Amino acid sequence: MSDDDRGERERVYARIAPLIMDFHTLFAGEMFHVEQLRQYVRSQVPDIAPDSPGRILRALRLEGALNYVIINRRQSLYQFRVPEPPKPEPPVPDLPLWQR
């Protein structure tokens, strides 16, 4: 891959990744078709390759920025996972310091 290709991919990523994160916020926990994501992104950035939103969606998952599961691969049906809240620490009993 040439530096020009790498630079173009980085520019596309910089334009699309925030839109995918916005889409994720709008549809957190819900099912969606990849075509819905494409339409959302292309409505704001019309001059991108059709597969760019899907490619960047996968990259964001690999980076740990968001999580989703594939509900039905044939239908391109996905669902964003909502992070579980952290579990609270169990209460510490009132013991003298020397007994802790």
C-alpha positions in Angstrom: 0.0 0.0 0.0 1.4 3.4 -1.0 1.6 6.4 1.3 -1.1 8.0 -0.9 -3.5 5.1 -0.3 -2.8 5.1 3.5 -3.3 8.8 3.6 -6.6 8.6 1.7 -7.8 5.8 4.1 -6.9 7.9 7.1 -8.9 10.9 5.6 -11.9 8.7 4.9 -11.7 7.3 8.4 -11.5 10.7 10.0 -14.6 11.8 8.1 -16.7 8.7 8.6 -15.8 7.3 12.1 -17.5 10.2 14.0 -20.6 9.7 11.9 -20.6 6.0 12.8 -20.2 6.8 16.4 -23.2 9.2 16.1 -25.2 6.4 14.5 -24.1 4.1 17.3 -25.4 6.7 19.9 -28.7 7.0 18.1 -29.2 3.2 17.8 -27.5 1.9 21.0 -28.9 -1.5 21.9 -31.0 -1.7 18.7 -30.8 -3.8 15.6 -29.9 -2.2 12.3 -29.1 -3.2 8.8 -25.8 -2.2 7.3 -27.7 -0.4 4.6 -29.2 1.9 7.2 -25.7 2.8 8.4 -24.6 3.4 4.8 -27.5 5.7 4.1 -26.9 7.6 7.3 -23.2 8.1 6.5 -23.7 8.8 2.8 -26.4 11.4 3.6 -23.7 13.5 5.2 -20.6 12.4 3.1 -22.0 11.4 -0.3 -18.6 11.0 -2.1 -17.4 7.8 -0.3 -17.1 4.3 -1.5 -20.2 2.2 -0.7 -18.3 -0.3 1.6 -16.4 2.4 3.5 -19.0 2.6 6.4 -18.9 -1.1 6.8 -15.1 -1.3 6.7 -14.8 1.5 9.3 -17.5 0.0 11.5 -15.4 -3.2 11.6 -12.3 -1.1 12.4 -14.0 0.7 15.2 -14.9 -2.6 16.7 -11.4 -3.9 16.5 -10.2 -0.7 18.2 -12.7 -1.3 21.0 -14.5 2.0 20.3 -17.8 0.2 19.9 -19.3 -3.3 20.0 -21.9 -5.1 18.0 -23.1 -8.6 17.2 -24.2 -10.0 13.8 -27.8 -11.1 14.2 -28.2 -12.3 10.6 -25.2 -12.2 8.2 -27.3 -12.9 5.1 -29.7 -10.0 5.9 -26.7 -7.8 7.1 -28.6 -7.4 10.4 -26.5 -6.2 13.3 -27.1 -5.0 16.9 -25.1 -2.6 18.9 -24.2 -3.8 22.3 -24.6 -1.5 25.2 -21.8 -1.6 27.7 -22.7 -3.1 31.1 -22.4 -0.7 34.0 -19.5 -1.6 36.3 -20.4 -3.7 39.3 -20.2 -1.9 42.6 -17.6 -2.9 45.0 -18.9 -5.0 47.9 -19.1 -3.0 51.2 -16.1 -3.3 53.5 -17.1 -4.3 57.0 -16.3 -1.9 59.8 -13.2 -3.7 61.1 -10.3 -2.3 62.9 -7.4 -1.7 60.5 -5.3 -4.5 62.0 -8.1 -7.0 61.1 -8.5 -5.9 57.5 
